[in-house]
Amino acid sequence: MSVQNEIRQFIIDNFLMGQDSDDLKDDSSFLEEGVIDSTGVLELVGFLEENYNIKVEDEELIPENLDSIKNICAYIELKRSD
């Protein structure tokens, strides 16, 4: 399974509770769409750190890194290249 699909499935399972996910596009903003709140971001970070063996630093907790599937994939790729 690709990183993109793993993240999509995590979001569907944990935040959309299996609801219809057809509206969840790769560039849909989690915050603007009301998918994830601030507590959910912490859950997402835990998932990313555990599954992709990365460390999300406090200063990296910004929408540019974590507010969409597309942003998360780019962020993971960047972290893995460090």
C-alpha angles and dihedrals in degrees: 000000000000122000088247092055093044091053092045090051092048091052092047094047098043107030108021092039091223093305120150105299099186090109092055104099124183090253098040110128110239092207097045092046092047092238098128131024128196093278090050090055089062091051090049091050091051090052093049094047093048099042101037100033094236134130116230107210121213092248089054093061092102133123091248087068106031112020101092141018089253093052093047093051091051090046093051091049090051093048092049092052092055 
